[in-house]
Amino acid sequence: MTLRLFTSNRLEILADTLAEVLEEPLASVLDEEIIVVQSRGMERWVSMQLAKGHGICANCRFPFPNSFVHEVFQKVISDLPERSDFDPKTMTWRIMKLLPSCIRRPGFESLSAYLGDTQRNLKRFQLSERIADTFDQYLLFRPQMIFNWERGQADHWQAVLWMELVKACGKAHRAALGRHFLETLKDSSSLQKDLPERISIFGISALPRFHMEIFSGLARLTDVNLFLMN
């Protein structure tokens, strides 16, 4: 299995190269061709380019990076729910529930001052939404910092609030699942049958290290093709 990198300064050339790669059929005609993209606009454009090159674009699926990564986690890690408790929308409501008790603690003075005495639900929801989005970015771009928090290496309000969140939801968040996923891939080659035969990542200008580690791990068991604009 391989991780192959294709680069060009023109998107049309990358699309032609993708069409050439996909000319080699998958083992089963019923298998989906997985093409990871970053927007629905890119999905439509790539599907039209493939139809132009092949005469038709059929049985192709275009997941976004985060949703695809969660899909492969579900194939490898048992009993993983369809939606994570650490999904930003779910996390928003959990943080909103935790804030009233947390802001009475030392270190939360800035949040307490921002919310004021009224504790209006709309303002608390908006703050919870911003915190949830920030935590989600930490999981993607700063996973080691999250692990340090969970080892008790920080005591500021974000770390304390995160630990309260972990007490309520467990540790099945993206960073922990990614670590578990990569360790599982190292230990077993029998997982190959559960994974897509071929994965293409197309037209994404930048991927965080988290995603690149996942795709690199997958390349041990399946073909991964990265089409990168340079």
Sequence and secondary structure as in RCSB ss.txt:
>XXXX:A:sequence
MTLRLFTSNRLEILADTLAEVLEEPLASVLDEEIIVVQSRGMERWVSMQLAKGHGICANCRFPFPNSFVHEVFQK
VISDLPERSDFDPKTMTWRIMKLLPSCIRRPGFESLSAYLGDTQRNLKRFQLSERIADTFDQYLLFRPQMIFNWE
RGQADHWQAVLWMELVKACGKAHRAALGRHFLETLKDSSSLQKDLPERISIFGISALPRFHMEIFSGLARLTDVN
LFLMN
>XXXX:A:secstr
  EEEEEES HHHHHHHHHHHHTS  SSTTS EEEE S HHHHHHHHHHHHHHHS   SEE   HHHHHHHHHHH
HSTT  SS TTSHHHHHHHHHHHHHHHTTSTT HHHHHHHTTT  HHHHHHHHHHHHHHHHHHHHH HHHHHHHH
TT   SHHHHHHHHHHHHH S SHHHHHHHHHHHHHH SGGGGGS SEEEEES S   HHHHHHHHHHTTTSEEE
EEEE 
